[in-house]
Amino acid sequence: MKISSELLIVSIVAIISIAGLLAYFGMDTDSTTPEYTDSIAGGATKAIEKTYDVTMNREQSRVYFGGKRIELESIDRAGNIILDIEGVNKELKFNTTTSLRGMTIKNLGAKDAGINTYAHLSVKTALSLKCENFWDGGKNYFVNGFSYGPDENGNIISSTEICKSDNELIEVWCDRSGILKSEVASCQYGCEKGACLSKPKKDGPIQA
């Protein structure tokens, strides 16, 4: 059977057009080197797969990878966990793995122990872990906060703001590039419960 040169050209153009449409609507045509939009840096980036070590607890019950949510729903006495992965519930027994939404998640160990409840996960994905601020919305000296995310060395850190002294606060926040930062801030009217006081205490000394 002979194929005319005109038909061959039309077929090639059609294939190129379909590939172009898939790329336009964000569908991967090359599974080995997919592109994704990084929620931290913004813009298309060649995927570089990385494994993250993540510990979730009552204070930090959810994390985001490239805008995709993993939320800890429950832990039973045997250490089995239920995760909400972008609206899909998945049960993970100890040392078992599930793959969903471009992430491979493994239950490395979990324990239901009151305030010490935790779930230790391994998350393998090409999406970056997003730095998050909780309670205070970011850099806010007057509201106690909690932040979770990668530091400048790529280590995953979770940190709650605390008073270093009666007049000093250790403030933590995620900067615009998605890196967890910290500093020691001076509190004019004192520091209590992980936040600077916004005005003098009625029963305290008046500070200049």
Phi, psi and omega in degrees: 000128181262140178250124181293153180297327180295317180295321179297317179297316179299319181296317180296317179297320180296317179298316179297320180296317179296316178299321179295320179294318178300316179295321181297320182270013172081019180265135183285128175257346178235102186290342182279328179226067182291160174253149176216163176263115181284125184289343180270302186279328182081145178092164182284137182223139174296132184293131173237110185290138182215149177255124180256143174260114188236131173245124180250145180213193183294324179285320181242087185259001178212151176222159180236133174242111181055034180087356180264129190268137166241123182234134179279118182269311183199161175225134176259178185293337180275358180087010175278146184233156171241125179250144169260109182251099181053044177087358179251122179278131179229129175269133179235113174283165181304132176067021175250164188232147172226150179237127181199143174056035178080013180233139173250117189243131180237137176275106181272351180150138180213155182210133175263102185221052178064235181290344180262018178296135180207161171226125182256118185240153166248125181239114179257120184198163175265002180264142182283143175287128183274135175282135184230144172254138177235148173077309187253358176077004180135226182276096183217107185291339190261001176230131179294135184227170179220132181230152185214128178163187182279140173272188184296339180263004180086003177284141180272118186239139169239133186212134175256138181291135180223162175277124177283327177208187180296339184231016181227140181239136170268105183264133177235145180197165175263127179278181186294338179271001178085023179253137179285126182239160175211155176204160173262119182253144177272131181254118185299319185252013178106167182235131178217138175053041175075026178205151175285142174285140183272348178207162182298145173288142183297326182262009183253170179291149175276122183259148181286000000 
